[in-house]
Amino acid sequence: MNFKKNPTRIFLALVLAAIATTAYGLNSYLNNKTVGFAATYKTTAYPNVSPLYTCGLCHTNAASPSAGNVNSYGSDYANAGYDFAAIESQNSDGDGFSNIAEIQAGTFPGDASSHPAASDTTLPTVTAFSIPASASNLVVSISSLAATDNVGVTGYLVNESATTPAASASGWSVSPQATYAFGSAGTKTLYAWAKDAAGNVSTSRSAGTTISLPDSTA
């Protein structure tokens, strides 16, 4: 095929290339079933995230996304090897909220004008928390752990203290924990907490268990 003698074919080739590039971006970064944004965050832990499924997540021009109009979040995403989880703790757009806090709230982490309400004072609520009543292992499964918030839950914490933890304390997880490791056997009480993007920490919900380890001399 001689493209030099057929400008129409050249034009069509360029259009098809542009369409393919856009489709590749959407499929790879937004909708890829294993590593895309939807696969990473479209779960019950991120109830407000659906509005972010647009090219505007990573581009300043959502209608015509290209390498030339990548926003700060898109740039950090590319620099992290196209790994959304790797940049969760960053504040890509410099608005004072981490990327994961914005995703939880359904606001754009690459747009400083889009962010969770700074005046949010409503505490999250731990709506479910349960563990087995008895166990024969120090590592106990967490049967259920769920929480709600008026904007969005950004962290979960399970510990053995009835004292309310700080939002900046170690041990918070962006998703509900599945297990907890005790240091010894006996009758134990666990406390579940939730926090939001504004740093509000819930009251706790507790659950008890009795751990009886097998007799090693038997």
C-alpha positions, 0 to 999 in steps of 0.5 A: 500500500502506497500511503504517499499517493493516497492521503485519504488512507493516511488520514484514516490510519491516523484516526484509527491509531488515535482511537486504538491509543485511547481504547488501549488507555481506557482498557489498560488503566481504567477497565483492565480486569486485573490491574485497572482502576476499576479492578483496584477500587470498585469494591464495597470499601469504596462506595463513592468511587464510580464518578472517577471512572473517566479519563479525567482521573489522569488527564486534564482534558477528559474528552481528548486524553493524551500523553500531553495532558496528563495531570499530577495524579496521572504523572505520579501513576506513570512514575510508579510503574502504573501501580495505583496502590503504590501512590495511595499515600501520596497527595498528588494534587497538593490539596491536603488529602492523600490520593486514597482519601480522595478515592474513598470520598469520590473526589479527583486526586489529580485536581486540587479543586476536587477534594473531600469537605474539610469541614467534615466532623461526622464520625464514621460508624462501625456497622459490623464486627465479629470474630469466632467465640473460640479459637485454637490458634493465636491468629484469629479470623475476622468474620465481618468488619464493615463501616459507613461514613457520610463522605467515605471510610478511609481506614480500618483498625483492629486492636486490643485497646479500648482507647480511641486511636489517633487517625495517624496511629500505625496499624490503619488499613485502607481495607477491612482486616481479615485476621488478627494475631494475638500474643498469647492464649486466653480470653480476649477482646478485640476493638474495631475502629474506622476513620474518614478523610477528615481524621474523624475516628469512630467509636469502637465495636468490640467482640470477644474470643477465648483462645485455647492452644493445643497441648504440645506435650500430648 
